[in-house]
Amino acid sequence: MPAIALVVSDFNWEITSMMEKEAMKEASDAGAMVVATVHVNGVFDSPLAVQRMLERKDVTGVAVLGAVIKGKTKHDEVIVDAAAQAITRLSLEFRKPVGFGMIGPGATETQAMERAVEYAKRAVRSALNAQADG
C-alpha cells in the first residue's frame, strides 16, 4: 500500500485546512495511507518539511498543500517560485514524487477557495501516480 506524507501550510488556514481534509479523503479513496502530516507556517517553509518526509523510508511520496494570495507586491510570485524550485530539486534528489498543491501566484482569495479541492486532489494523485522506479 502506498504511504504518503502531507506538508500543509498554515498560512491562509481557511483554505489549506479544506485542502488537507480533501487530501486525506483522496488518499483514502485511492487506497493509500497518509503516514505523516506536517504543518508549516507558510509555503516558503515547506521545503525543509518535504525533505524530512522524503528521507523517511516509509514514505513513497509527498503532497504539499498551500495557498499564496496575490497582494500589492510580487511577493506571491517570489514565494511560490522559491518553494517550487526547492521542492523540485528534492523530488529529483530523493527520486520520490512530490505533488505540488500550491495555489498561486496571482490568485485572489476567492479563486483560491474555488481551486482548493481540485489542487489538493491533484497533489495527492501526483504523489501516488508518479512513483519513481527504484
N, C-alpha and C positions, 0 to 999 in steps of 0.2 A: 504494500500500500504506500503510495507517495506520501511524504511528510514534508509539509511546507511550513515556513515561518512568515509571520506578518510583521512589517515595520510600519507603524502608524504615527503620523504627525499629529500632535495635539492642537497645533495652531489651526484655527477655523474648525474647532471641535464639533460644532453643529453639523458640519459637512462630513468630516472624517469619521465621526462616530457612526454615521449612517453607512459609510463606506466599509468600516470594519465589520459591522453586522452583516452586510451583504457578502463580504469576502468569506466570512465564516460559513454562511449558507452555501455559497458557490462551491467551496472546498468540500463540504459535506455531501452536496449533491453529486459531486464528481468522484466520490469515494476516496477522498484524500483526508488526511489528518492535519490539523494545524497544531504543531507540537510546541510552538512558542509564539507569543505576541509581545513585541517590544514597542513601547511608546516613547517617542522622542518629542522634544519641544517643538521643533519646526522642520520643514523639509530639508533645510541646509544641514541639519544634524543627523539626517538619515544614513549617510554612507558608512559611518562607523558602526552603527547598529546592523546594517546589512552585512558588513564584513564579519562581525561576530556571529551572525546567524549562518553565513556561508561556511565558516570554519567548523561548524558542528557536523559531525558525521551522520547524525540522524535527520538532517535537513537536506532535502533533494532540490529545493528551490525556495525563493523568497518573493513575496508580493509586497511592494512598497506603496503605501497609500498616503496621499496628501492633497491639499488644495492651497494654491497660491493665487490670491486675488489681486487683480490689477489695482494699483494705486496711482498716485500722481507722478511717480517717477518710474524708471525702468527697473526698479528693484526686483520685481517679479520675474523679469527675464533673466537677470543675473542669478537669482536663487535657483530657478529650475534648471538653467543651463549647467551650473556648477554641480548640482546634485546628479543630473543625468550623466554627465561625463564621468564622475567618480563611480557611480553605480555601474555604468557600462564596463569600466575597467575592472571592477571587482567581479562581475559576472564572467568576464573572459579569463581573469586570473584563476578563479576557483572552478571554472568550467561547469558552472551550475546556472540555471536560468533565473533571472530576476524580472518579474513582471512589474513594469513601471506604471503604476496607477496614480500619476501626479496630474492633477487638473491645473492648467495654466501653462505658460504665462498668458496674460491677456484676458483671462476670464473674469467676468463680473461675479458677484455673489450669487445672483440668480442663475447664471449659466453654470456655475459650479454645482449648485443644488440639483439642477436638471441633469448634469452629467455624472453625478456621484455614483449611482448604482451601476451604470454601464462601465465606468472606469474601474471600479472595484472588481466586477466580474472579469473584465479583460485581464487585469493584473493577475488574478488567480489562475485563469486559463493559461496565460503565458508562463507562469511559474510551473504549471503542470505539463503543458504540451510541448515545451521546448527543451525537454530533458536532454542534457548533453550526454553523448555516449562516452563511456569510460575508456 
